[in-house]
Amino acid sequence: MLKKILAGVGIGVVSVAIVAAPSFAATDPGVLETINATGGTSESDGLKIDVAFGNIQIGRNGTGQLYDDTYLPDPTSYANVSSYPVVALSDGTTSLFIGSYTGDNQVDWDSFTSEAALTDSGRSGSVVNHLTYGSGAGLVTADFTISYTYPNEYLNVKIDLTSLGSDYAAYGHRLYWYADSYLEGSDYGYEFGGVTPGGQTVAGVYSQAGTQIEAFRQTAGQNLHWVAGYYHCPDEGDTAAYCGADSTDGFINDFVDFPDAYSTSPDPDAPSEMGIDNGFGVNSEYSTAATDSMNFDLLFSACLDEAPLPCADSGLGTSVAVDTALPDTGATVRTTIIVSVSAAIVFAFAFFVYASRRKLRFAWTNDRVASLMDDLDARLSGMEQRAKVAAARRRLRK
């Protein structure tokens, strides 16, 4: 089926942050908060969202969507699930990466308080984690906010740098968020990135079977950078084939923007797998301001009526205005078919007019047109079959 559908996600419309201000005091110390606690068991009961210590786990169709899929965020220990809100600081000589997973200058968030404001019997609402690192002149604070409306297959993430101690007055910063994906019970998948017809950047990963997408989506007023590739590209780095651009120690540890690019290679540690052990992330522009903010949507959605590769185009809404480096998903074949059909119709009409003017027998003309259309149908079937074979060969090369 050539029509591409993304279930449950309005990709083509402009998205804005949907952050509700909690109406009561924060819980100290923070606790595990859950939105839509009874959901996430199928493709029709929304996303189950667990939040603690700035980490999230997304339940969808009975399984966790981030590595390790069986784990939930731990309110007593940072980074129990592989999703990381990061404040990266550097003065050009000294760096500090708060919340990143690994690196010479990496530190965990020290503590957090939490608050939740839920509606619709707990199925919608927002959760805020107030994160802290250090103390006194070295204190850094940030708010990590998740907002969700049932039964959407996307949520909004907002990260606010709320204060920097005087020790960091001469430091510039970037905000990062990244995660290790876990798609439909598998650690492997493909990557994509591009722009929707509505002008929103969408980038992330999709499953081996091509039936599910996990991705970042740009929201109104934001200009974020992104990466989709081998899961350790943000904090450990690799070659451009795995990370979209070369990175010696990881983009965060190099204190640079994500490259707005994705992996083009099979997994270096599991070349026989379909796809790569992947993840994705986003970051804000470099800033020297005392406070900062970024927000974006996260999509966890099914792609319906799709062959394995076209899921990427579905994430972008249509095959129009997508990155030309995306796997060939049949758009070229579809265009060829449309042109062929149009040409055949014009030819049949012209032949009919010619035959009528020559006063040829009308019955013979109908028989001839029918014969031509049968021949066209056979040609189209052959084209579709060759397209399927070509797509299969592309998947084998992956």
PyMOL commands that set and color helices and strands:
alter all, ss='L'
color gray80, all
select helices_A, chain A and resi 136-138+166-168+240-243+311-315+331-357+362-397
alter helices_A, ss='H'
color red, helices_A
select strands_A, chain A and resi 5-6+33-35+48-52+55-60+63-64+83-90+95-98+106-107+111-119+124-133+140-148+154-164+172-180+188-195+201-207+212-218+225-230+261-262+276-283+292-304
alter strands_A, ss='S'
color yellow, strands_A
deselect
rebuild
show_as cartoon
